Amino acid sequence: MKPKKSSTISKGSLLAALDIGSSKIACFIARMTDDNGTFEVLGVGHHASAGVKGGTITDLDRAESAIRQTVHAAENMAADVMKGYPLREVVVNLPGVHATSHGHTADVSVAGHEITDNDIRRALSKAQDQVLSEDYELVHTIPVGFRIDGNEGIVDPRGMFGQNMATDIHIVTGDIGALRNIATCIERSHLDITAFTHAAYAAGLASLVEDEMDLGCTVIDMGAGTTSFAVFQSGNILFSDSIPIGGAHITNDIAKGLTTPIQDAERLKALYGSAIASNSDENELIDVPRLGESETSEHNHVPRSLLVGIIQPRVEEILELVRARLNDSGLGPALGRRVVLTGGASQLNGIRELAEHVLDKQVRLGKPIRLSGLPDAVSGPGFATVAGLLTYIAEHSHEMPAQIMAQTAPGSFMERAKLWLRENW
């Protein structure tokens, strides 16, 4: 079903997104420019992450400090528009390692009446009731297909008639302990959370063109601590998952393999690293600082092939694990032939070519394509998730479980009576 535009966000509204990652924390502040979900970025802030490892909060105080500095930088950039009012509400990324993807089908009786938004919400609410638990929190409830009286292939049932409507639903849940730790850091920074959004889902909303969403595409968001991925088809997200390996693991491999400091390993990866070997690697020498030695120590020259030989196996492992998870998903043809890579680690040289070989699909790098006023420094694949958070809250807030529950519950006695009659007669 094509989502209806959110009625809670209107032209001129200010939105804020916060991406809490293992290597960096990013914040975008934007303003809606019309009622169709387009907006311009007014303020950006990003800061080296602290107190976060593998998508998990490991130090509340350090994480809170990094969040405060990031948000403050975005507020300063947007100061002329905010006119001294501090930021209050943000949309936050849900790291893939703390998310679980569920597929459900819910049947509701429509008893020959015209199908309305409320009938769809009743089906979504029924599916939510099936997965409620004290161990996790509902994050997304997304209808991905409908059947009326057994007739399949219905994209949008509103206005149609029938006796019974079956709805296929994709539900994403988040580990409640991890979410509470993230929420605690943000609340201690005097901010309220409007919604959580799965990181790979947000990256897809920011970087996919409509044909990719409709025909079938997998987004692989390669962060520092985790690699999250999401499958899109017919305009919806069908499946999401993650593996606890990312760009930081490549950096650690380099540091151990070349016995060099982590900071220098990251620099070597960015300047000389590649996921694909070339004929010239053996002849090209790179300077590798030795661990524990001063800058004035004798230079340590090693062939570039040694660096590539460390990087390539780890990247292959990441892609092979993603491929295995996708094959186990049972989606088959729905996976499509297209892959879009996002995230900071996706900017490694040669990674697109290696991904094409390992995944046997067409691969491109993705970056935010639905924003205006975005500075060049934050327009690359590493900022796809934070950009997609804005798109989510502007266009997909109807997928928030709490909103579905609130709108499904009839308020007056007469509304409850009408709903009872519809369900039972």
N, C-alpha and C positions, 0 to 999 in steps of 0.2 A: 504494500500500500504506500503510495506516495504520501509523505508526511505533510500535514497541514502546518503552515507557518505558526509559530508561537504567538499567541495573543497577549502574552504577558510582557513581551519586549516590543517597544514601539520606537518610531523614529526619534532620534535625539538621545536615546537612553545610553548611558555609559555602562560598558561591560568590562570585566577584568578576568584574566585567565592566569593560572599559576601552575607551572610545570616543575615538579620537584623531582629531579633526577639524581643519579649517583655521581655525575661529574659536574653538572651545572644546575642552577635554579633560574628559571626564566619567568618573567611577568610581562604580559601585554595588557594595556588599557586601551579600549577602542570605543568608538561612538557609532551607533546605528545611523546610517545615512538615508535609509528608506525603510519601508515596512516589508521588504522582500528578503531580509536577512543579509544585506550587504552593509559593510561598515568600514571605517577608516581607523587606522592605528594612531593613537595620540601620544602614547608613552610606552617605552620599552625599558626593561631592566633585566640584566642577567649577571650572575655572580657565581664564582666557583662554589660547588656544593660542599657542605660540611655536615657531619652527623648523619649521613645517608650512605648505605652500602647495599648494593644489589636490590635497590628499590625499597629497602626497609630502613626505617628510622632507627639509628643506633645510638644517637646522643641527642636528647631533646633540646638541650641548651644551645648546642652548636647549630643544629638545624634551624631552630627559631631565629638565631642571630643572622644566619644566611638568608632566610626568608625575609626578615625585616629589611636587610640591606637591599635585596632585590626589589621589593615592593616600593621602598623609598625612592630608588632610582627611577622607577617607572612613574611614580607620582610627581617627582620633580620635572620630568620631561613633559608631563601633561598638566603642569601647574596652571597654565593660562586658562585651560578649560575647566579644571576642577575648582578653581577660585578658592583655594585654601581648605576645601572639604577633603578630609582623608578618605582613602579607599575603605569600603566597609564589607563588600561581598565579592567573592571570587569563585570561579569554577576551577576545580582541581583535578589533576590527572590521577587515575588509579593505576599503579604499576601492574603490569601483566602478571607478575609472579603472585600477586595477591588476588587475582580474579579467576573465576571459574565460569565456563560457558555451559549453559543448559538448553536443551531443546525440548519443548513441550507442545502438546496439542490440547486445546480447550474447546469443548462443545457447549453451545448455549442454544436454547429454544427461542425462536423468533415468531413462532405460531402464525405464520402467514402475513405478518406485519412488515412494513417497510423497515429495512435495516438502518439504524442510526449510529451516530458516534457512541451513544451510550451502550448499544449492544456490543460494539467492539471493546469498549472499556470493561464491560462485564466479563468478556472472555479473557482479557488481559488480567483482570483482578482475580479471576478463578485460577489462572495459571500461577499467579504470584502466591496464592494461598497454598499451592501444592509444594512450593519450595521454601516457604518460610522456615527459618531456623534461628536458634540463638547463636550459632557459630558464624554466621555470615550475614551481610547486609545486602539487600536488593539494590542494584545499581542501574541496570537498564532492563526495560521490558519492551521488546520490539516485535510487532507482528510482521511475519515474512511471507504469509500466504493464507488464502482462504478457500473454503469449500462450502457451497450451499446445496444442501440435500444431495451430497455426494458428487456434485459437479466441481471439478478441479480447475486450476488455472485462473482463479479470480484474483485480480490485483487489488481492487477496491470495491467492497460489497455495499457501500453506503448507497441508499436509494433503491437497492434491489429487494426482491421478495423471496420468501421461502419458509420452510418449517424449522430447519435446523442449520446452524452455521458452525463450522469447525474452523478454528484458527490455529495455524502453526506459529509458534512464538519462540523467539530467541531471548533467553533471560541471562543476564550477566550478574553474578554476585561477587562481593568482595569480602575477604577475611576481616572479621569485625575487629580483631585485635590490632591489625595493621592500620585499618581505617581510623580507629580511635587514636592511635599514636600520631598519625598525620594530622587529624583534626585538633589534637591537643597543641601541636606546634603552631598551627594556623590561628587557633583561638588565643593563644598566648601572644600572638602578634596583633591582637585586637581586630581580627577579621572573621567574618562569618562565611561558611561554605554554602554556596547556592546549590552545587551539584558535584558529584564525582563523575568522571568520564574515563572509560578504558583508554589507555594510552594509544594503542594501535588503532582503535576506532577513531579517535580524534585525529591521528595522523592521516588516516584515510579521508576523513571529511575535509581536511585541508588541502590534500595533494592530488586526489583523484578527479579526473574529468568524468562527466556524466556517463559517457559510453563505457568507461572502465567499470563504473559501479553497476551498470545495467547488464553488461555482457559477461562479467565474471573477472575478478581481479583479487590478488592477494597482496596485502600491504605488510611488509616486514620492517618493523621499526627497531633499528639496531642502536640501542643505547649503550652506556658504559657498563652498567651492571647486569642488564637483562636485554633479551631480544624478544619483543612481543610481535604477534602477527594476527591479522584479521582477514577473513574472507568476505568479499562483497559480491552480491549478485542481485539483479532486479532492483537495484537501488537501495538494498538493505545489507546490513552485516549479518551473516549467517553463522559465523563461528569465530572464536577468538581463543588464543592460547599464548604461551610464552615458554622460554627456556632461561635458566639463570646464568647465562653466559653472554658477555658483550665485549665492547671495545676495551674495557679495563683489563680483561683477561689477556687480550693480545698484548697490551702494554706490559703486563706482569711477565708474560713469556719472554718478551724482548729483554726486560731488565734481568731476568734470571739467566737467559741464554747468553747474553753479552756481558754479564756482570757489570751493569751500569745502573746509576740511580734511576728511580721511577720517572722523575722529571725529564731526564735526558732520554729515557726510553720513549716517552711520549713525543718528544721533539723529533727523534729519529724516525718514528712511525709516520709522523706527519710530513716530514721533509723527504724521506727516502723510501718509505715503506710501500709495498705493493702486494696484492694478493695473487698476482700472476708473475711468474719468472720470465725474464727476457734474456736474449743472447749476450747483452752487454753487462749483465749483473756481475759476472766473474771478474771483469776487468776494471769495474768502477769501485774505487776505495772510498770508504766513509770513515770519519773520525768518531770514535766511540770513547767518551770519557770513562775512566776506570772508577769503579766503586771505591769510595773512601780516599781517593787521591785528590790532590789539589789541582787547580786549573793550570798550574805551571809545570805539572808533571809531563813526562814524555808522552807524545801523542800515540794513541793506539789505533792504527789503521786496520780495518778489516774489509773484505770484499762485500759489496752490497748483496750478493747472493746469499751470504750468511743470514742477513736480516730477513730477506724474502723467504728463506727456508724456514724461519721461525714463524713468520706471519701466516703463510699459506695453509699449513696444516690446521691451525686454530680456526681460520675463517671457514675452511672446508668442513670442520667439525660442526660449527654453528649452522651452516646451511644444510648439512646432512641431517642434523637433529630436527630442524624446521621441516624438512622434506618428510621425515618419518612421521612427525606429528600430523602433518597435513594428510598423508596417506592413511593414517589411522582414524582420521575424522569421519570417514565414510561419505564425504561429500562428492567424491568422484568427479564427474564432468562439471559440477558447479564451481570447481576450483578455477576453471578457465585457463587460458594460456598466457596470462599477463601477471607480472609481478612488479610492484613499485617498492623501491627501497627508500626508507627515510631514517632519521636519527643521525647523530654525530658520527657513529662508527661507519655509516654507509658511505662516507666521503673518502674512504681509503682508496687509493689508486688500484685499478684492476678488479675491484670487487664486483662490478656489474658483469664483467666478462666471466668471472668465476661462477657467479650466481646463475648465469645462463647455462653454463656447463653442468653444474650440479643439479639444478632444479629442472632443466630441460624446458625452459619457458622464456618468453620475451621479457626482458628486464630493463627498467629505466630508473633513474634517480628522481625522487619526488621532492617538491618543495612547496611552500604555501602559494596558492594561486588565487585565493578568494579575498585577499586583503589589498587595500590601497594605503599609501602612506607608510609602507614598511621600509625601514632603512636597509640598505644593502647588507650591512653586517649581520642582520638577523633574518635574512630572507632565504637561507639555505635549508637543506634537509634536517639539520639539527634543531630547527625551530618549527617543524611541522606540527608536532603535538600541541604546543602552546597555542598556535594559530587555530588548530582544529577545535580546541576547547571553546573558543569564541563562536565558531560555527555551530557547535553542538547546542549551546545555551540559546543561541538566536533562532535556530530552526528545528531543534529536536527535543525541546524541553518536555513535550508531551510524552516522551519515553521514560520520564522519571517516575519510578514506582509510586512515590508518595503522591504525586499529582494524579496518577491514575486512580488510586484509592480514594482520594478526596473528591474527585469528580464523579466516581461511580456511586458513592453513597448518596442516595436520595435524601433530600432535606425534609420535606414536609410529609404529613400523613397521606395526602392525596398522591404525591409522587410514589411513595412506598406502595400504596394500594394499586396504582397503575402498573408498577413493576411486577407486583405479585400476580395480577391478572394476566399480564403478558406471559409470564413464565409458566403459569398453570392452566391457562385456557387457550 
